[in-house]
């Protein structure tokens, strides 16, 4: 039985209207409330020569072996792929801030939930990479520790 | 013509149901593959379910789906596993077009649930969004009317009721096939335009300076450890070219909707761009590429034009394989109906030896009708005649859907087994001597004697 044209027209207007409205710059952006109707602003910011980007990673130390650190990739921790580096960057950029403390607590609890009692401290390691004309600078520069915090203390707060 | 009539024609002009069915298959396959990909459950969904509660920030759509468990409730690992199993099973049914509307609805619910859960932990990605919108829209459409088990069953039912096989003479059209294809095309225009306008608004002309592209290649290349992406990031001019191509493509994608002859070029560019993004930046958008199938009609028309131009001067005669079958045999009628439904390229022609005896004799000179009844025959374009198992093997080579059987049919010993199985089925099948409403039902004779059983069952 053919679909009523009224229903079909409502579907056409509803789908295209929602996508066009949400995709327009004027529409207020609020995380995910409108999924699967999304704006597409990915990679929209421009960058210039000598701009830098921060590559960050989480490292953890087993209890009793504070000197040895292990890189903890997002896949091992089960966190969303892009979120862990962003939290690391937030921690590294201002380790004493309230936002950084929140991020530390969040990461600590995630580590403790995935590996209960195994790791006692965590640290945010970063490397800054520069954009240049024909080469990228400091691509292989060693990472340096930007912040360190105990897992168990914060994890059990 | 009034504006209303023009709009009516634009959105509801009859289109091929088969094109809509291809869209169903592409969308379901992409989303099913996304959900069933090895590790999606064990390395993505279940670890998220183990994260502490502060990581969980449910999307409204997940809250809606979880409403029976309470507003904002978090799915348990068990519920996620159940949804994943339901998604897998219903996706296969939707792909095959079995109970299409019901299976599509269940699949859409399950896949939306899983994706909404995945994005309820503070990270949002875009590849599946358009495909999910199209999937929900398809529930309203007759996308299961072709290339589906439902369509096959309907045709077999029709043949059984008619007691004869009638090949389909033209592609089935429906006005309800046009608007979903158009909506999907405009949906792509809208989201590409959204991406382009965001770049122009936020990045402005500087977005094209090459350094921007180098920056993003470096960012994703170092984040995902992609040496190729990092290597390409070193070449400034490549960054400029890639930025210009990407922005031009996104800004002008509307051209391939307004001027369908441009669709092949645009879609090829889109495939190349997304493949490049997947290879260099580890951001695969194959789910979005599945939405491109909405352009199957303009692409097919254009490609056919190219083929005609290429073949100009050469013989334009179509190569056709002719099947000679027993039109009084219910099993043969069912088989012909199924083959006809599977023959998307229309390479098969059918001759009923009972109702078209002159054509059958012309195709198989020197073969008596009694002999013809014993085994199905295929006459190739070059005039070769293949019978029984060998005829079926030849057909399976011609219909892409049956290619999966070809290795089995050419395996060592396949001829020995195949000819015997065919002979057994042929000898056991029933016959009804019917034409129109009248049936003559002789009893107690063998196939060779031209009459056997009444009920149409293999006895």
Boltz contact constraints between the chains, C-beta under 6 A:
constraints:
  - contact:
      token1: [A, 2]
      token2: [B, 176]
      max_distance: 6.0
  - contact:
      token1: [A, 3]
      token2: [B, 140]
      max_distance: 6.0
  - contact:
      token1: [A, 3]
      token2: [B, 176]
      max_distance: 6.0
  - contact:
      token1: [A, 8]
      token2: [B, 179]
      max_distance: 6.0
  - contact:
      token1: [A, 11]
      token2: [B, 140]
      max_distance: 6.0
  - contact:
      token1: [A, 12]
      token2: [B, 179]
      max_distance: 6.0
  - contact:
      token1: [A, 12]
      token2: [B, 183]
      max_distance: 6.0
  - contact:
      token1: [A, 15]
      token2: [B, 183]
      max_distance: 6.0
  - contact:
      token1: [A, 16]
      token2: [B, 186]
      max_distance: 6.0
  - contact:
      token1: [A, 19]
      token2: [B, 187]
      max_distance: 6.0
  - contact:
      token1: [A, 19]
      token2: [B, 190]
      max_distance: 6.0
  - contact:
      token1: [A, 20]
      token2: [B, 190]
      max_distance: 6.0
  - contact:
      token1: [A, 23]
      token2: [B, 190]
      max_distance: 6.0
  - contact:
      token1: [A, 23]
      token2: [B, 194]
      max_distance: 6.0
  - contact:
      token1: [A, 25]
      token2: [B, 201]
      max_distance: 6.0
  - contact:
      token1: [A, 32]
      token2: [B, 59]
      max_distance: 6.0
  - contact:
      token1: [A, 32]
      token2: [B, 119]
      max_distance: 6.0
  - contact:
      token1: [A, 32]
      token2: [B, 124]
      max_distance: 6.0
  - contact:
      token1: [A, 33]
      token2: [B, 60]
      max_distance: 6.0
  - contact:
      token1: [A, 35]
      token2: [B, 59]
      max_distance: 6.0
  - contact:
      token1: [A, 35]
      token2: [B, 61]
      max_distance: 6.0
  - contact:
      token1: [A, 36]
      token2: [B, 129]
      max_distance: 6.0
  - contact:
      token1: [A, 36]
      token2: [B, 132]
      max_distance: 6.0
  - contact:
      token1: [A, 36]
      token2: [B, 133]
      max_distance: 6.0
  - contact:
      token1: [A, 38]
      token2: [B, 126]
      max_distance: 6.0
  - contact:
      token1: [A, 38]
      token2: [B, 129]
      max_distance: 6.0
  - contact:
      token1: [A, 39]
      token2: [B, 194]
      max_distance: 6.0
  - contact:
      token1: [A, 40]
      token2: [B, 191]
      max_distance: 6.0
  - contact:
      token1: [A, 40]
      token2: [B, 194]
      max_distance: 6.0
  - contact:
      token1: [A, 40]
      token2: [B, 195]
      max_distance: 6.0
  - contact:
      token1: [A, 41]
      token2: [B, 198]
      max_distance: 6.0
  - contact:
      token1: [A, 43]
      token2: [B, 216]
      max_distance: 6.0
  - contact:
      token1: [A, 44]
      token2: [B, 198]
      max_distance: 6.0
  - contact:
      token1: [A, 44]
      token2: [B, 199]
      max_distance: 6.0
  - contact:
      token1: [A, 44]
      token2: [B, 202]
      max_distance: 6.0
  - contact:
      token1: [A, 44]
      token2: [B, 203]
      max_distance: 6.0
  - contact:
      token1: [A, 45]
      token2: [B, 202]
      max_distance: 6.0
  - contact:
      token1: [A, 45]
      token2: [B, 203]
      max_distance: 6.0
  - contact:
      token1: [A, 46]
      token2: [B, 203]
      max_distance: 6.0
  - contact:
      token1: [A, 46]
      token2: [B, 206]
      max_distance: 6.0
  - contact:
      token1: [A, 46]
      token2: [B, 207]
      max_distance: 6.0
  - contact:
      token1: [A, 46]
      token2: [B, 212]
      max_distance: 6.0
  - contact:
      token1: [A, 47]
      token2: [B, 211]
      max_distance: 6.0
  - contact:
      token1: [A, 47]
      token2: [B, 212]
      max_distance: 6.0
  - contact:
      token1: [A, 47]
      token2: [B, 215]
      max_distance: 6.0
  - contact:
      token1: [A, 48]
      token2: [B, 211]
      max_distance: 6.0
  - contact:
      token1: [A, 49]
      token2: [B, 211]
      max_distance: 6.0
  - contact:
      token1: [A, 51]
      token2: [B, 215]
      max_distance: 6.0
  - contact:
      token1: [A, 53]
      token2: [B, 219]
      max_distance: 6.0
  - contact:
      token1: [A, 55]
      token2: [B, 222]
      max_distance: 6.0
  - contact:
      token1: [A, 78]
      token2: [B, 47]
      max_distance: 6.0
  - contact:
      token1: [A, 80]
      token2: [B, 121]
      max_distance: 6.0
  - contact:
      token1: [A, 80]
      token2: [B, 123]
      max_distance: 6.0
  - contact:
      token1: [A, 82]
      token2: [B, 123]
      max_distance: 6.0
  - contact:
      token1: [A, 83]
      token2: [B, 122]
      max_distance: 6.0
  - contact:
      token1: [A, 83]
      token2: [B, 123]
      max_distance: 6.0
  - contact:
      token1: [A, 106]
      token2: [B, 54]
      max_distance: 6.0
  - contact:
      token1: [A, 109]
      token2: [B, 52]
      max_distance: 6.0
  - contact:
      token1: [A, 110]
      token2: [B, 51]
      max_distance: 6.0
  - contact:
      token1: [A, 113]
      token2: [B, 50]
      max_distance: 6.0
  - contact:
      token1: [A, 113]
      token2: [B, 52]
      max_distance: 6.0
  - contact:
      token1: [A, 129]
      token2: [B, 218]
      max_distance: 6.0
  - contact:
      token1: [A, 131]
      token2: [B, 211]
      max_distance: 6.0
  - contact:
      token1: [A, 131]
      token2: [B, 214]
      max_distance: 6.0
  - contact:
      token1: [A, 131]
      token2: [B, 215]
      max_distance: 6.0
  - contact:
      token1: [A, 133]
      token2: [B, 236]
      max_distance: 6.0
  - contact:
      token1: [A, 134]
      token2: [B, 236]
      max_distance: 6.0
  - contact:
      token1: [A, 135]
      token2: [B, 234]
      max_distance: 6.0
  - contact:
      token1: [A, 136]
      token2: [B, 218]
      max_distance: 6.0
  - contact:
      token1: [A, 136]
      token2: [B, 234]
      max_distance: 6.0
